Amino acid sequence: MRPSNPYLATIDWFARNSVAANLLMMILLVGGLFTAVNIKKESQPRIETNFVTVSMPFLGASPEDVEEGILVKIEEAIQDIEGIKEIQSTARRGSGTVQAEILSEYDIAEVMDEIKSRVDAIPTFPDNTEKPVVSRTRFQQRVLILTVYGDVPERTLKEFAKQTRNEIVALPGVSKAQVLGSRDYEISIEVSEHTLQAYDLTLAEVASAIRRGSLDLPAGAIRSAAGDIQVRTKGQAYVGRDFENIVIRTNSDGTRLLLKQVADIKDGFVDVGRFSEFNGKSAVSIEVQSAGLESELDISATVREWADERQKSLPPEINIAYWADITYYLQGRLDLMLKNLALGALLVFLSLSLFLRLKLAFWVMVGLPVAFLGTFLFLPTMGVTVNLISLFGFIVVLGIVVDDAIVVGESAYTNMRAKGHSVDNIVEGVQRVAVPATFGVLTTIAAFLPILLVGGTSGQFMAPIGWVVILCLVFSIVESKLILPAHLAHMKVRHYSEDTHNIFVRFQRFFSEGLHHVVDNFYAPFLNKCVKRRYLTVAAFVAMLILSVGLIIGGVLRAVFFPDLASDFLRVSVEMNEGTPSSQTHLALRKLVTELNEVDRELSAEMGQEPGAVVNHRLAIASGETSGRVVVELVKDEGNIPPGTEILRLWREKVGEIPGVKQLGFSGRGGGPGGGPAISLQLIGANVEQVARASRELERRIRAYAGVYDIRNSYERGRPE
């Protein structure tokens, strides 16, 4: 008799139609395998932020001038735009930034267009400002860093880095890379007042002549019987020697006055202090990024192979090194998932083989790859890629994805042993536990569903875990209720007598009888007592709950939003006092690298190895005249070198106090949300001077507390006037 319940009827239909069940399984396996091979693989999920940034240079201006001339005007222009939740502005020497947070229910593109229109309509910006840039804040997907370094001139490094960048983006599967740590080219033309007087010139006349003499102009076309010929004048100057022959004036006698006769032409770089050293040598870096559907694993393999071949053809004074390869962690997490999947499937098979039949254990084990590959098949539909977060979701769900298949298989096996092997008996055994097993999985799905309802950046970051767990559990229901019963119903069963000589069957019966003995003589009586004394049972669990909560409230168990994870990368940011010359900033960066090398030597000596056994690479780079950073990659040798936190502590102690340093921040956290300082305080006030005094007093008092370090005050005073 067919069941009237549609759910149970569907189970019955699939169990009797093994072709449909096998077809469904093959679709999930083949489709999931194809998707798993071709799906985008990246280190972090691509996150769309709800922040719009307006940045505007104000050449030579102090932070106070930037606030009055730029920031206040932009804030007043956009503050009443519908959809803006909060506006934060930052003034620094020479530029200002306004960041607007957009409410999630509004279209960010429309709000950004309105912000751009309002900003472009402001007519009272100071003369020395450049055009404001309105953009949406986006996270860049870095794959690895390729550094060109050596004892060669800066121009040689820059040109070779540009060539390297062009060759990299020409590689198959690589489309995005940017050069870091190099100065822009600049041609300066200096004319002395004495020279102007000697040739009876003005500076405006020289500037006008340069403007007229350095440009390309279209001049129409010449028509002929053979076709039209485009006419253009090509006079654009690009390098210093092109500017030298620009005509400033033509005299009445036919002689010409050239620019090189009246001016000092310098073909060099912008006049800012440059500092970029990799492992102690001058360097320029290329950051390779992923875009679109490009796989970061493929990008990394392609670039590393290219770099190894390119190094063979380089002169000895130039070297190429690839480092900060984020795919190392992506590949490690992927390998961990596959290893755990294989071990989990093996454990399920071995465990069930001890108590059930081998064929039944095998088909239950098949539920793991079916659920996982079915999830892969639908991940692109949900906008999820293979990344560190989604792979963590696979690892989380690995232990629970076959629970319902085990329950269903055991129920079918019990009914088969009692009534014999037939399709009706298998279906009856499955239907007996189908509804409770399904609701058990649905309760787990309900527990992970709130992850998908979290908004903002954190919600996008955690959503892959929720989608992976939910899809795996959904496909575990599909496999255990629609595919597994068909396999159990149509498998061939061999019967063994009680006195069989089959060693494995006798060994299996020994374990099975032992398990039944434990259940019948220990577990069942204990469960019966718990049911009879239900209030005592509930009280015991409530007591454990109170104890657990008390451990957290009492501080015995430390509660944090995200744990401090050890990282293979250390980072130190340095901010000098305003007005500090760039040379002193460079000395501070060199001191940081020197002390790091000393820590490396000491730790390597303790390990009985040569220097370099702890620190792999170090890049020191100045990001301005008064700021810079040192990025360190440790040797990836887990268990043999001290953790990053310990190395960071030793480094901090070695560095001590550096004269002229305003802020010195050490960090060495792993990836994930919750980064940044442990405590952040924000001071708000209408008077800038009052806020500045309050921030300095707060900083002074915080420094008095023991155990507090890396105190950073974002207030920036202007240069002395």
Secondary structure, 3 states (H helix, E strand, C coil): CCCCCHHHHHHHHHHHCHHHHHHHHHHHHHHHHHHHHHCCECCCCCCEEEEEEEEEEECCCCHHHHHHHHHHHHHHHHCCCCCEEEEEEEEECCEEEEEEEECCCCCHHHHHHHHHHHHHCCCCCCCCECCCEEEEEECCCEEEEEEEEECCCHHHHHHHHHHHHHHHHCCCCCCEEEEECCCCEEEEEECCHHHHHHCCCCHHHHHHHHHHHCCEEEEEEECCCCCCEEEEEECCCCCHHHHHCCEEEECCCCCEEEHHHHCEEEEEECCCCCCEEECCEEEEEEEEECCCCCCHHHHHHHHHHHHHHHHHCCCCCEEEEEECCCHHHHHHHHHHHHHHHHHHHHHHHHHHHHHCCHHHHHHHHCHHHHHHHHHHHHCHHHCCCECHHHHHHHHHHCCCCCHHHHHHHHHHHHHHHHHCCCHHHHHHHHHHHHHHHHHHHHHHHHHHHHHHHCCHHHHHHHHHHHHHHHHHHHHHHHHHHHHHHHHHHHCCCCCCCCCCCCHHHHHHHHHHHHHHHHHHHHHHHHHHHHHHCHHHHHHHHHHHHHHHHHHHHCCCCCCCCCCCCEEEEEEEEEEECCCCCHHHHHHHHHHHHHHHHHHHHHHHHHCCCCCCCCEEEEEEEECCCCEEEEEEEECCCCCCCCCHHHHHHHHHHHHCCCCCEEEEEEEEECCCCCCCCCCCCCCCCCCHHHHHHHHHHHHHHHHCCCCCCCCCCCCCCCCCC
